[in-house]
Amino acid sequence: MSLPATSKYLYLTAIPQGLTKLVSAECLTLTGSTPNEHSIALSDRCVDVTRGAYLKSCSEVLFETASLAELCANIKAIGLHADEFRVSVVKKPRNLKINSMTLARDIGNVIDGGANLSQPEVTFLTVVTAEKMWFGRLLSESDSIWLAHNQRPYVTSSSLPARLARVLVNLVASPGDSLLDPCCGTGTIVMSAAHSGIHAVGYDVNPRMVGATTKNLQHFGLSADVALGDATQIREQFDAIATDLPYGINLVKDNSQEEEILSNLRTCAPKAAFIALRDLSKLLIDLGYQIEAVLPVPKLSIVRRIFIVSVPQ
């Protein structure tokens, strides 16, 4: 038995309200493609989405068909065999008038081998829209670690949500890279980077925050370099920077500290992701950054912005 040659991979994404641009940016960065109106992205790039924030799964596409009959005929034609398998069905949209259990059963009946619905060794994912069906082997899924990281022991009212921290890291860094968070607070970004196999370094001017980050890392058994330090004085070199810039009443009245931080960080890494409440576009350009994208992140009555920037060499 031989499987059909394929170079196409299907990615499912989650797109919360107001975050379309952010999810598209993560998907484009990791897969080279953006989601369509059904939150589906197709790419010739195979990526392990274990570290995905809004990327949910990656499947190798074996067949793309217009009907169940065509799909079953194709599966029979190649004599598809698998032991301990399960067929999962995802409908796009969810209210599509198709019985998922019946569809999974019909597809499973034409696969040679024994099924195991509770602990499968192989999962075949069938994604169904009103126009098409994609059938393939599930390769990876997001580990959704942010759910655990949001329960970290030390947190403040201004701490970054763990899922947002993960997407921030994914936009600028990959496993094996070095990443700096110069204003680490309670360490959400540092934890996310460390969990993804990135060498994470965190600094903060507040000893309490350094202690909180250290204890949060220890709680999850993660390793990173964390120390007391001023973001305006860092001189080391990194592959990337990701940080939630400090804000508060003093910074609202006087933006000089923010400017000093950004000016210094320009020499520390070739790319960065900054989160801020105000529009930093002019300041970043004046400091010599090149803005690659500005991604809105609504939160209740305010809208934070993620600035993805590079430093021209």
ChimeraX commands (.cxc) that place a marker at each C-alpha (Angstrom):
marker #1 position 0.00,0.00,0.00 radius 0.5
marker #1 position 1.33,3.43,-0.89 radius 0.5
marker #1 position -0.08,6.78,0.08 radius 0.5
marker #1 position -0.60,9.50,-2.51 radius 0.5
marker #1 position 2.26,11.96,-2.79 radius 0.5
marker #1 position 1.38,15.17,-1.03 radius 0.5
marker #1 position 2.99,18.47,-0.23 radius 0.5
marker #1 position -0.10,20.10,1.20 radius 0.5
marker #1 position -0.86,20.61,4.88 radius 0.5
marker #1 position -4.05,21.86,6.48 radius 0.5
marker #1 position -4.02,24.06,9.56 radius 0.5
marker #1 position -7.01,24.79,11.75 radius 0.5
marker #1 position -6.97,28.05,13.67 radius 0.5
marker #1 position -9.02,29.67,16.43 radius 0.5
marker #1 position -9.96,33.28,15.71 radius 0.5
marker #1 position -11.49,35.06,18.74 radius 0.5
marker #1 position -13.51,38.20,18.05 radius 0.5
marker #1 position -11.32,41.17,17.26 radius 0.5
marker #1 position -8.13,39.14,16.77 radius 0.5
marker #1 position -8.33,38.30,13.06 radius 0.5
marker #1 position -5.17,40.23,12.21 radius 0.5
marker #1 position -3.24,38.75,15.12 radius 0.5
marker #1 position -4.21,35.15,14.28 radius 0.5
marker #1 position -3.45,35.71,10.60 radius 0.5
marker #1 position -0.03,37.08,11.51 radius 0.5
marker #1 position 0.84,34.04,13.64 radius 0.5
marker #1 position -0.39,31.66,10.95 radius 0.5
marker #1 position 1.56,33.48,8.23 radius 0.5
marker #1 position 4.73,33.54,10.33 radius 0.5
marker #1 position 4.61,29.83,11.13 radius 0.5
marker #1 position 3.05,28.32,7.99 radius 0.5
marker #1 position 3.55,30.89,5.23 radius 0.5
marker #1 position -0.22,31.03,4.70 radius 0.5
marker #1 position -3.22,32.83,6.20 radius 0.5
marker #1 position -6.60,31.42,7.29 radius 0.5
marker #1 position -9.64,31.70,5.03 radius 0.5
marker #1 position -13.18,32.55,6.10 radius 0.5
marker #1 position -13.48,29.09,7.69 radius 0.5
marker #1 position -10.32,29.56,9.81 radius 0.5
marker #1 position -8.54,27.03,7.56 radius 0.5
marker #1 position -5.06,27.61,6.16 radius 0.5
marker #1 position -3.48,25.43,3.45 radius 0.5
marker #1 position 0.27,25.42,3.01 radius 0.5
marker #1 position 3.10,23.42,1.46 radius 0.5
marker #1 position 5.02,23.96,4.72 radius 0.5
marker #1 position 4.83,21.31,7.45 radius 0.5
marker #1 position 5.10,22.87,10.90 radius 0.5
marker #1 position 4.84,21.34,14.37 radius 0.5
marker #1 position 2.06,23.45,15.91 radius 0.5
marker #1 position 2.63,22.20,19.46 radius 0.5
marker #1 position 3.69,25.74,20.36 radius 0.5
marker #1 position 0.79,27.37,18.52 radius 0.5
marker #1 position -1.23,30.03,20.29 radius 0.5
marker #1 position -4.10,30.29,17.81 radius 0.5
marker #1 position -2.98,27.51,15.48 radius 0.5
marker #1 position -4.83,24.42,16.70 radius 0.5
marker #1 position -3.67,21.55,14.50 radius 0.5
marker #1 position -1.66,20.50,11.47 radius 0.5
marker #1 position -2.76,17.65,9.18 radius 0.5
marker #1 position -1.13,16.11,6.13 radius 0.5
marker #1 position -3.74,16.31,3.37 radius 0.5
marker #1 position -4.24,12.96,1.65 radius 0.5
marker #1 position -7.39,13.84,-0.29 radius 0.5
marker #1 position -9.38,16.93,-1.17 radius 0.5
marker #1 position -12.79,16.01,-2.56 radius 0.5
marker #1 position -16.24,17.41,-3.24 radius 0.5
marker #1 position -18.21,14.53,-1.73 radius 0.5
marker #1 position -18.14,11.66,0.74 radius 0.5
marker #1 position -18.56,9.13,-2.08 radius 0.5
marker #1 position -15.49,10.49,-3.87 radius 0.5
marker #1 position -13.48,10.47,-0.64 radius 0.5
marker #1 position -14.39,6.86,0.20 radius 0.5
marker #1 position -13.54,5.77,-3.36 radius 0.5
marker #1 position -10.10,7.39,-3.06 radius 0.5
marker #1 position -9.43,5.76,0.31 radius 0.5
marker #1 position -10.40,2.34,-1.10 radius 0.5
marker #1 position -8.27,2.90,-4.20 radius 0.5
marker #1 position -5.04,3.21,-2.22 radius 0.5
marker #1 position -5.95,0.51,0.28 radius 0.5
marker #1 position -5.43,2.82,3.25 radius 0.5
marker #1 position -4.49,0.78,6.32 radius 0.5
marker #1 position -4.00,1.83,9.92 radius 0.5
marker #1 position -4.14,0.05,13.24 radius 0.5
marker #1 position -5.67,1.65,16.33 radius 0.5
marker #1 position -7.08,4.58,14.35 radius 0.5
marker #1 position -9.82,7.13,14.87 radius 0.5
marker #1 position -11.60,9.37,12.39 radius 0.5
marker #1 position -12.37,12.85,13.70 radius 0.5
marker #1 position -14.64,15.30,11.91 radius 0.5
marker #1 position -14.50,19.08,12.06 radius 0.5
marker #1 position -17.33,21.04,10.49 radius 0.5
marker #1 position -16.83,24.58,9.18 radius 0.5
marker #1 position -19.07,26.25,10.19 radius 0.5
marker #1 position -20.04,24.18,13.20 radius 0.5
marker #1 position -23.76,24.42,12.36 radius 0.5
marker #1 position -23.23,22.73,8.99 radius 0.5
marker #1 position -26.07,20.24,8.55 radius 0.5
marker #1 position -23.93,17.09,8.59 radius 0.5
marker #1 position -23.95,14.35,11.20 radius 0.5
marker #1 position -20.33,14.15,12.36 radius 0.5
marker #1 position -20.67,10.70,13.95 radius 0.5
marker #1 position -22.25,9.19,10.85 radius 0.5
marker #1 position -19.62,10.76,8.60 radius 0.5
marker #1 position -16.78,9.48,10.80 radius 0.5
marker #1 position -18.30,5.99,10.81 radius 0.5
marker #1 position -18.72,5.91,7.02 radius 0.5
marker #1 position -15.13,6.95,6.46 radius 0.5
marker #1 position -13.81,4.58,9.12 radius 0.5
marker #1 position -15.60,1.66,7.44 radius 0.5
marker #1 position -13.45,2.00,4.30 radius 0.5
marker #1 position -10.13,2.18,6.16 radius 0.5
marker #1 position -8.45,-1.20,6.53 radius 0.5
marker #1 position -7.45,-1.96,10.13 radius 0.5
marker #1 position -8.83,-1.74,13.62 radius 0.5
marker #1 position -10.34,1.38,15.15 radius 0.5
marker #1 position -9.60,2.72,18.62 radius 0.5
marker #1 position -11.80,5.66,19.50 radius 0.5
marker #1 position -10.47,6.28,23.00 radius 0.5
marker #1 position -6.67,5.97,22.62 radius 0.5
marker #1 position -5.85,5.98,18.91 radius 0.5
marker #1 position -2.32,5.66,17.60 radius 0.5
marker #1 position -3.35,7.42,14.39 radius 0.5
marker #1 position -6.01,10.10,13.97 radius 0.5
marker #1 position -7.44,10.86,10.55 radius 0.5
marker #1 position -8.94,14.34,10.46 radius 0.5
marker #1 position -11.76,15.15,8.08 radius 0.5
marker #1 position -12.51,18.85,7.67 radius 0.5
marker #1 position -15.84,19.59,6.00 radius 0.5
marker #1 position -17.22,22.79,4.51 radius 0.5
marker #1 position -20.30,23.26,2.32 radius 0.5
marker #1 position -18.06,23.03,-0.76 radius 0.5
marker #1 position -15.20,20.65,0.08 radius 0.5
marker #1 position -13.85,17.87,2.26 radius 0.5
marker #1 position -10.22,17.48,3.28 radius 0.5
marker #1 position -9.05,14.16,4.66 radius 0.5
marker #1 position -5.63,13.57,6.15 radius 0.5
marker #1 position -3.43,12.37,8.95 radius 0.5
marker #1 position -3.28,14.55,12.07 radius 0.5
marker #1 position 0.38,15.40,12.70 radius 0.5
marker #1 position 0.40,17.83,15.62 radius 0.5
marker #1 position -1.83,19.88,17.90 radius 0.5
marker #1 position -1.28,22.90,20.12 radius 0.5
marker #1 position -0.41,21.91,23.68 radius 0.5
marker #1 position -2.56,24.83,24.99 radius 0.5
marker #1 position -0.01,25.42,27.75 radius 0.5
marker #1 position -1.34,28.95,28.29 radius 0.5
marker #1 position -4.25,27.47,30.22 radius 0.5
marker #1 position -1.80,26.24,32.86 radius 0.5
marker #1 position 0.42,29.33,32.66 radius 0.5
marker #1 position -2.59,31.55,33.42 radius 0.5
marker #1 position -2.79,29.76,36.78 radius 0.5
marker #1 position 0.77,30.73,37.73 radius 0.5
marker #1 position 1.28,31.50,41.44 radius 0.5
marker #1 position 2.42,35.10,40.99 radius 0.5
marker #1 position 0.45,37.53,38.87 radius 0.5
marker #1 position -0.50,41.23,38.82 radius 0.5
marker #1 position -3.48,43.08,37.40 radius 0.5
marker #1 position -1.36,44.21,34.44 radius 0.5
marker #1 position 0.22,40.83,33.71 radius 0.5
marker #1 position -0.01,39.71,30.10 radius 0.5
marker #1 position -2.41,36.83,29.39 radius 0.5
marker #1 position -0.39,33.69,28.70 radius 0.5
marker #1 position -1.96,33.04,25.29 radius 0.5
marker #1 position -1.07,36.54,24.14 radius 0.5
marker #1 position 2.46,36.03,25.44 radius 0.5
marker #1 position 2.77,32.84,23.41 radius 0.5
marker #1 position 1.66,34.45,20.15 radius 0.5
marker #1 position 4.02,37.35,20.80 radius 0.5
marker #1 position 6.93,34.92,21.09 radius 0.5
marker #1 position 5.84,33.00,18.00 radius 0.5
marker #1 position 5.81,36.17,15.90 radius 0.5
marker #1 position 9.53,36.81,16.37 radius 0.5
marker #1 position 11.30,33.66,17.64 radius 0.5
marker #1 position 11.68,29.94,16.99 radius 0.5
marker #1 position 12.97,27.06,19.13 radius 0.5
marker #1 position 16.72,27.40,19.52 radius 0.5
marker #1 position 16.68,31.21,19.31 radius 0.5
marker #1 position 17.59,33.56,22.13 radius 0.5
marker #1 position 14.89,36.00,23.24 radius 0.5
marker #1 position 14.98,38.98,25.57 radius 0.5
marker #1 position 12.11,40.38,27.62 radius 0.5
marker #1 position 13.63,43.55,29.11 radius 0.5
marker #1 position 10.51,44.38,31.18 radius 0.5
marker #1 position 9.54,40.88,32.23 radius 0.5
marker #1 position 7.14,41.63,35.11 radius 0.5
marker #1 position 5.85,38.30,36.42 radius 0.5
marker #1 position 7.43,36.45,33.50 radius 0.5
marker #1 position 4.58,35.45,31.18 radius 0.5
marker #1 position 6.66,35.97,28.03 radius 0.5
marker #1 position 9.76,34.39,29.56 radius 0.5
marker #1 position 7.77,31.30,30.57 radius 0.5
marker #1 position 6.23,30.94,27.12 radius 0.5
marker #1 position 9.60,31.25,25.39 radius 0.5
marker #1 position 11.29,28.80,27.77 radius 0.5
marker #1 position 8.50,26.27,27.28 radius 0.5
marker #1 position 8.98,26.51,23.50 radius 0.5
marker #1 position 12.67,25.64,23.65 radius 0.5
marker #1 position 13.87,29.21,23.31 radius 0.5
marker #1 position 16.74,30.56,25.43 radius 0.5
marker #1 position 14.82,33.19,27.37 radius 0.5
marker #1 position 16.36,36.11,29.25 radius 0.5
marker #1 position 14.30,38.42,31.43 radius 0.5
marker #1 position 15.15,41.67,33.18 radius 0.5
marker #1 position 13.11,43.97,35.37 radius 0.5
marker #1 position 13.94,47.04,37.46 radius 0.5
marker #1 position 11.66,45.83,40.26 radius 0.5
marker #1 position 13.20,43.15,42.54 radius 0.5
marker #1 position 9.71,41.86,43.39 radius 0.5
marker #1 position 9.01,41.18,39.71 radius 0.5
marker #1 position 12.32,39.39,39.28 radius 0.5
marker #1 position 11.40,37.22,42.26 radius 0.5
marker #1 position 7.91,36.57,40.90 radius 0.5
marker #1 position 9.24,35.53,37.49 radius 0.5
marker #1 position 11.81,33.23,39.09 radius 0.5
marker #1 position 9.19,31.55,41.26 radius 0.5
marker #1 position 6.75,31.19,38.36 radius 0.5
marker #1 position 9.45,29.50,36.28 radius 0.5
marker #1 position 10.28,27.17,39.14 radius 0.5
marker #1 position 6.59,26.32,39.57 radius 0.5
marker #1 position 6.45,24.97,36.01 radius 0.5
marker #1 position 9.94,23.46,36.02 radius 0.5
marker #1 position 11.18,25.90,33.38 radius 0.5
marker #1 position 14.66,27.34,32.98 radius 0.5
marker #1 position 15.53,30.91,31.96 radius 0.5
marker #1 position 18.01,33.63,32.90 radius 0.5
marker #1 position 16.28,36.26,35.01 radius 0.5
marker #1 position 17.96,39.17,36.76 radius 0.5
marker #1 position 17.52,42.69,38.07 radius 0.5
marker #1 position 18.26,45.11,35.25 radius 0.5
marker #1 position 17.34,48.37,33.56 radius 0.5
marker #1 position 15.96,48.07,30.01 radius 0.5
marker #1 position 17.78,51.27,29.09 radius 0.5
marker #1 position 21.14,49.74,30.00 radius 0.5
marker #1 position 21.07,46.26,28.42 radius 0.5
marker #1 position 24.02,45.65,26.10 radius 0.5
marker #1 position 23.75,41.94,25.21 radius 0.5
marker #1 position 22.80,40.58,21.79 radius 0.5
marker #1 position 19.76,38.38,21.12 radius 0.5
marker #1 position 17.92,36.88,18.17 radius 0.5
marker #1 position 14.69,38.64,19.14 radius 0.5
marker #1 position 12.95,40.82,21.71 radius 0.5
marker #1 position 9.38,40.47,22.96 radius 0.5
marker #1 position 7.99,42.67,25.72 radius 0.5
marker #1 position 4.95,44.37,27.14 radius 0.5
marker #1 position 6.24,47.91,27.56 radius 0.5
marker #1 position 5.66,49.36,31.04 radius 0.5
marker #1 position 2.76,51.72,31.40 radius 0.5
marker #1 position 1.10,53.69,34.17 radius 0.5
marker #1 position 0.27,57.19,35.28 radius 0.5
marker #1 position 3.88,58.37,35.12 radius 0.5
marker #1 position 4.38,57.07,31.59 radius 0.5
marker #1 position 1.14,58.65,30.43 radius 0.5
marker #1 position 2.45,62.04,31.54 radius 0.5
marker #1 position 6.03,61.49,30.38 radius 0.5
marker #1 position 7.01,59.15,27.55 radius 0.5
marker #1 position 10.76,59.77,27.86 radius 0.5
marker #1 position 11.38,56.44,29.65 radius 0.5
marker #1 position 9.63,54.54,26.87 radius 0.5
marker #1 position 11.77,56.35,24.30 radius 0.5
marker #1 position 14.97,55.55,26.22 radius 0.5
marker #1 position 14.03,51.87,26.41 radius 0.5
marker #1 position 13.21,51.59,22.71 radius 0.5
marker #1 position 16.31,53.52,21.72 radius 0.5
marker #1 position 18.57,51.19,23.65 radius 0.5
marker #1 position 16.84,47.97,22.52 radius 0.5
marker #1 position 17.41,48.86,18.87 radius 0.5
marker #1 position 20.99,47.63,19.23 radius 0.5
marker #1 position 20.09,44.39,21.04 radius 0.5
marker #1 position 18.26,42.34,18.38 radius 0.5
marker #1 position 17.37,42.44,14.67 radius 0.5
marker #1 position 13.64,41.96,15.29 radius 0.5
marker #1 position 11.18,42.66,18.07 radius 0.5
marker #1 position 7.55,42.61,19.16 radius 0.5
marker #1 position 6.44,45.44,21.43 radius 0.5
marker #1 position 3.03,45.77,23.08 radius 0.5
marker #1 position 1.90,49.28,23.96 radius 0.5
marker #1 position -1.25,51.24,24.73 radius 0.5
marker #1 position -0.37,54.23,22.58 radius 0.5
marker #1 position 0.60,54.46,18.92 radius 0.5
marker #1 position 4.38,54.08,18.77 radius 0.5
marker #1 position 4.62,54.28,14.98 radius 0.5
marker #1 position 6.29,57.69,14.69 radius 0.5
marker #1 position 8.61,57.08,17.63 radius 0.5
marker #1 position 9.73,53.71,16.29 radius 0.5
marker #1 position 10.39,55.12,12.82 radius 0.5
marker #1 position 12.26,58.11,14.28 radius 0.5
marker #1 position 14.45,55.68,16.28 radius 0.5
marker #1 position 15.37,53.74,13.15 radius 0.5
marker #1 position 13.04,50.74,13.37 radius 0.5
marker #1 position 11.21,49.38,10.35 radius 0.5
marker #1 position 7.58,48.54,11.18 radius 0.5
marker #1 position 6.55,45.20,9.67 radius 0.5
marker #1 position 3.04,45.06,11.15 radius 0.5
marker #1 position 0.75,46.71,13.70 radius 0.5
marker #1 position -1.72,44.27,15.24 radius 0.5
marker #1 position -4.63,45.49,17.39 radius 0.5
marker #1 position -5.43,43.55,20.58 radius 0.5
marker #1 position -8.76,44.72,22.09 radius 0.5
marker #1 position -9.20,44.38,25.84 radius 0.5
marker #1 position -12.51,45.60,27.25 radius 0.5
marker #1 position -12.63,49.34,26.53 radius 0.5
marker #1 position -9.00,49.70,25.44 radius 0.5
marker #1 position -7.03,48.52,22.44 radius 0.5
marker #1 position -3.43,47.55,22.87 radius 0.5
marker #1 position -1.19,47.30,19.81 radius 0.5
marker #1 position 1.54,44.84,18.96 radius 0.5
marker #1 position 4.29,46.41,16.88 radius 0.5
marker #1 position 6.34,43.89,14.92 radius 0.5
marker #1 position 9.55,45.63,13.92 radius 0.5
marker #1 position 12.92,44.92,12.38 radius 0.5
marker #1 position 16.19,46.81,12.50 radius 0.5
marker #1 position 17.71,47.55,9.07 radius 0.5
marker #1 position 21.28,46.35,8.90 radius 0.5
marker link #1:1,2 radius 0.2
marker link #1:2,3 radius 0.2
marker link #1:3,4 radius 0.2
marker link #1:4,5 radius 0.2
marker link #1:5,6 radius 0.2
marker link #1:6,7 radius 0.2
marker link #1:7,8 radius 0.2
marker link #1:8,9 radius 0.2
marker link #1:9,10 radius 0.2
marker link #1:10,11 radius 0.2
marker link #1:11,12 radius 0.2
marker link #1:12,13 radius 0.2
marker link #1:13,14 radius 0.2
marker link #1:14,15 radius 0.2
marker link #1:15,16 radius 0.2
marker link #1:16,17 radius 0.2
marker link #1:17,18 radius 0.2
marker link #1:18,19 radius 0.2
marker link #1:19,20 radius 0.2
marker link #1:20,21 radius 0.2
marker link #1:21,22 radius 0.2
marker link #1:22,23 radius 0.2
marker link #1:23,24 radius 0.2
marker link #1:24,25 radius 0.2
marker link #1:25,26 radius 0.2
marker link #1:26,27 radius 0.2
marker link #1:27,28 radius 0.2
marker link #1:28,29 radius 0.2
marker link #1:29,30 radius 0.2
marker link #1:30,31 radius 0.2
marker link #1:31,32 radius 0.2
marker link #1:32,33 radius 0.2
marker link #1:33,34 radius 0.2
marker link #1:34,35 radius 0.2
marker link #1:35,36 radius 0.2
marker link #1:36,37 radius 0.2
marker link #1:37,38 radius 0.2
marker link #1:38,39 radius 0.2
marker link #1:39,40 radius 0.2
marker link #1:40,41 radius 0.2
marker link #1:41,42 radius 0.2
marker link #1:42,43 radius 0.2
marker link #1:43,44 radius 0.2
marker link #1:44,45 radius 0.2
marker link #1:45,46 radius 0.2
marker link #1:46,47 radius 0.2
marker link #1:47,48 radius 0.2
marker link #1:48,49 radius 0.2
marker link #1:49,50 radius 0.2
marker link #1:50,51 radius 0.2
marker link #1:51,52 radius 0.2
marker link #1:52,53 radius 0.2
marker link #1:53,54 radius 0.2
marker link #1:54,55 radius 0.2
marker link #1:55,56 radius 0.2
marker link #1:56,57 radius 0.2
marker link #1:57,58 radius 0.2
marker link #1:58,59 radius 0.2
marker link #1:59,60 radius 0.2
marker link #1:60,61 radius 0.2
marker link #1:61,62 radius 0.2
marker link #1:62,63 radius 0.2
marker link #1:63,64 radius 0.2
marker link #1:64,65 radius 0.2
marker link #1:65,66 radius 0.2
marker link #1:66,67 radius 0.2
marker link #1:67,68 radius 0.2
marker link #1:68,69 radius 0.2
marker link #1:69,70 radius 0.2
marker link #1:70,71 radius 0.2
marker link #1:71,72 radius 0.2
marker link #1:72,73 radius 0.2
marker link #1:73,74 radius 0.2
marker link #1:74,75 radius 0.2
marker link #1:75,76 radius 0.2
marker link #1:76,77 radius 0.2
marker link #1:77,78 radius 0.2
marker link #1:78,79 radius 0.2
marker link #1:79,80 radius 0.2
marker link #1:80,81 radius 0.2
marker link #1:81,82 radius 0.2
marker link #1:82,83 radius 0.2
marker link #1:83,84 radius 0.2
marker link #1:84,85 radius 0.2
marker link #1:85,86 radius 0.2
marker link #1:86,87 radius 0.2
marker link #1:87,88 radius 0.2
marker link #1:88,89 radius 0.2
marker link #1:89,90 radius 0.2
marker link #1:90,91 radius 0.2
marker link #1:91,92 radius 0.2
marker link #1:92,93 radius 0.2
marker link #1:93,94 radius 0.2
marker link #1:94,95 radius 0.2
marker link #1:95,96 radius 0.2
marker link #1:96,97 radius 0.2
marker link #1:97,98 radius 0.2
marker link #1:98,99 radius 0.2
marker link #1:99,100 radius 0.2
marker link #1:100,101 radius 0.2
marker link #1:101,102 radius 0.2
marker link #1:102,103 radius 0.2
marker link #1:103,104 radius 0.2
marker link #1:104,105 radius 0.2
marker link #1:105,106 radius 0.2
marker link #1:106,107 radius 0.2
marker link #1:107,108 radius 0.2
marker link #1:108,109 radius 0.2
marker link #1:109,110 radius 0.2
marker link #1:110,111 radius 0.2
marker link #1:111,112 radius 0.2
marker link #1:112,113 radius 0.2
marker link #1:113,114 radius 0.2
marker link #1:114,115 radius 0.2
marker link #1:115,116 radius 0.2
marker link #1:116,117 radius 0.2
marker link #1:117,118 radius 0.2
marker link #1:118,119 radius 0.2
marker link #1:119,120 radius 0.2
marker link #1:120,121 radius 0.2
marker link #1:121,122 radius 0.2
marker link #1:122,123 radius 0.2
marker link #1:123,124 radius 0.2
marker link #1:124,125 radius 0.2
marker link #1:125,126 radius 0.2
marker link #1:126,127 radius 0.2
marker link #1:127,128 radius 0.2
marker link #1:128,129 radius 0.2
marker link #1:129,130 radius 0.2
marker link #1:130,131 radius 0.2
marker link #1:131,132 radius 0.2
marker link #1:132,133 radius 0.2
marker link #1:133,134 radius 0.2
marker link #1:134,135 radius 0.2
marker link #1:135,136 radius 0.2
marker link #1:136,137 radius 0.2
marker link #1:137,138 radius 0.2
marker link #1:138,139 radius 0.2
marker link #1:139,140 radius 0.2
marker link #1:140,141 radius 0.2
marker link #1:141,142 radius 0.2
marker link #1:142,143 radius 0.2
marker link #1:143,144 radius 0.2
marker link #1:144,145 radius 0.2
marker link #1:145,146 radius 0.2
marker link #1:146,147 radius 0.2
marker link #1:147,148 radius 0.2
marker link #1:148,149 radius 0.2
marker link #1:149,150 radius 0.2
marker link #1:150,151 radius 0.2
marker link #1:151,152 radius 0.2
marker link #1:152,153 radius 0.2
marker link #1:153,154 radius 0.2
marker link #1:154,155 radius 0.2
marker link #1:155,156 radius 0.2
marker link #1:156,157 radius 0.2
marker link #1:157,158 radius 0.2
marker link #1:158,159 radius 0.2
marker link #1:159,160 radius 0.2
marker link #1:160,161 radius 0.2
marker link #1:161,162 radius 0.2
marker link #1:162,163 radius 0.2
marker link #1:163,164 radius 0.2
marker link #1:164,165 radius 0.2
marker link #1:165,166 radius 0.2
marker link #1:166,167 radius 0.2
marker link #1:167,168 radius 0.2
marker link #1:168,169 radius 0.2
marker link #1:169,170 radius 0.2
marker link #1:170,171 radius 0.2
marker link #1:171,172 radius 0.2
marker link #1:172,173 radius 0.2
marker link #1:173,174 radius 0.2
marker link #1:174,175 radius 0.2
marker link #1:175,176 radius 0.2
marker link #1:176,177 radius 0.2
marker link #1:177,178 radius 0.2
marker link #1:178,179 radius 0.2
marker link #1:179,180 radius 0.2
marker link #1:180,181 radius 0.2
marker link #1:181,182 radius 0.2
marker link #1:182,183 radius 0.2
marker link #1:183,184 radius 0.2
marker link #1:184,185 radius 0.2
marker link #1:185,186 radius 0.2
marker link #1:186,187 radius 0.2
marker link #1:187,188 radius 0.2
marker link #1:188,189 radius 0.2
marker link #1:189,190 radius 0.2
marker link #1:190,191 radius 0.2
marker link #1:191,192 radius 0.2
marker link #1:192,193 radius 0.2
marker link #1:193,194 radius 0.2
marker link #1:194,195 radius 0.2
marker link #1:195,196 radius 0.2
marker link #1:196,197 radius 0.2
marker link #1:197,198 radius 0.2
marker link #1:198,199 radius 0.2
marker link #1:199,200 radius 0.2
marker link #1:200,201 radius 0.2
marker link #1:201,202 radius 0.2
marker link #1:202,203 radius 0.2
marker link #1:203,204 radius 0.2
marker link #1:204,205 radius 0.2
marker link #1:205,206 radius 0.2
marker link #1:206,207 radius 0.2
marker link #1:207,208 radius 0.2
marker link #1:208,209 radius 0.2
marker link #1:209,210 radius 0.2
marker link #1:210,211 radius 0.2
marker link #1:211,212 radius 0.2
marker link #1:212,213 radius 0.2
marker link #1:213,214 radius 0.2
marker link #1:214,215 radius 0.2
marker link #1:215,216 radius 0.2
marker link #1:216,217 radius 0.2
marker link #1:217,218 radius 0.2
marker link #1:218,219 radius 0.2
marker link #1:219,220 radius 0.2
marker link #1:220,221 radius 0.2
marker link #1:221,222 radius 0.2
marker link #1:222,223 radius 0.2
marker link #1:223,224 radius 0.2
marker link #1:224,225 radius 0.2
marker link #1:225,226 radius 0.2
marker link #1:226,227 radius 0.2
marker link #1:227,228 radius 0.2
marker link #1:228,229 radius 0.2
marker link #1:229,230 radius 0.2
marker link #1:230,231 radius 0.2
marker link #1:231,232 radius 0.2
marker link #1:232,233 radius 0.2
marker link #1:233,234 radius 0.2
marker link #1:234,235 radius 0.2
marker link #1:235,236 radius 0.2
marker link #1:236,237 radius 0.2
marker link #1:237,238 radius 0.2
marker link #1:238,239 radius 0.2
marker link #1:239,240 radius 0.2
marker link #1:240,241 radius 0.2
marker link #1:241,242 radius 0.2
marker link #1:242,243 radius 0.2
marker link #1:243,244 radius 0.2
marker link #1:244,245 radius 0.2
marker link #1:245,246 radius 0.2
marker link #1:246,247 radius 0.2
marker link #1:247,248 radius 0.2
marker link #1:248,249 radius 0.2
marker link #1:249,250 radius 0.2
marker link #1:250,251 radius 0.2
marker link #1:251,252 radius 0.2
marker link #1:252,253 radius 0.2
marker link #1:253,254 radius 0.2
marker link #1:254,255 radius 0.2
marker link #1:255,256 radius 0.2
marker link #1:256,257 radius 0.2
marker link #1:257,258 radius 0.2
marker link #1:258,259 radius 0.2
marker link #1:259,260 radius 0.2
marker link #1:260,261 radius 0.2
marker link #1:261,262 radius 0.2
marker link #1:262,263 radius 0.2
marker link #1:263,264 radius 0.2
marker link #1:264,265 radius 0.2
marker link #1:265,266 radius 0.2
marker link #1:266,267 radius 0.2
marker link #1:267,268 radius 0.2
marker link #1:268,269 radius 0.2
marker link #1:269,270 radius 0.2
marker link #1:270,271 radius 0.2
marker link #1:271,272 radius 0.2
marker link #1:272,273 radius 0.2
marker link #1:273,274 radius 0.2
marker link #1:274,275 radius 0.2
marker link #1:275,276 radius 0.2
marker link #1:276,277 radius 0.2
marker link #1:277,278 radius 0.2
marker link #1:278,279 radius 0.2
marker link #1:279,280 radius 0.2
marker link #1:280,281 radius 0.2
marker link #1:281,282 radius 0.2
marker link #1:282,283 radius 0.2
marker link #1:283,284 radius 0.2
marker link #1:284,285 radius 0.2
marker link #1:285,286 radius 0.2
marker link #1:286,287 radius 0.2
marker link #1:287,288 radius 0.2
marker link #1:288,289 radius 0.2
marker link #1:289,290 radius 0.2
marker link #1:290,291 radius 0.2
marker link #1:291,292 radius 0.2
marker link #1:292,293 radius 0.2
marker link #1:293,294 radius 0.2
marker link #1:294,295 radius 0.2
marker link #1:295,296 radius 0.2
marker link #1:296,297 radius 0.2
marker link #1:297,298 radius 0.2
marker link #1:298,299 radius 0.2
marker link #1:299,300 radius 0.2
marker link #1:300,301 radius 0.2
marker link #1:301,302 radius 0.2
marker link #1:302,303 radius 0.2
marker link #1:303,304 radius 0.2
marker link #1:304,305 radius 0.2
marker link #1:305,306 radius 0.2
marker link #1:306,307 radius 0.2
marker link #1:307,308 radius 0.2
marker link #1:308,309 radius 0.2
marker link #1:309,310 radius 0.2
marker link #1:310,311 radius 0.2
marker link #1:311,312 radius 0.2
marker link #1:312,313 radius 0.2
view
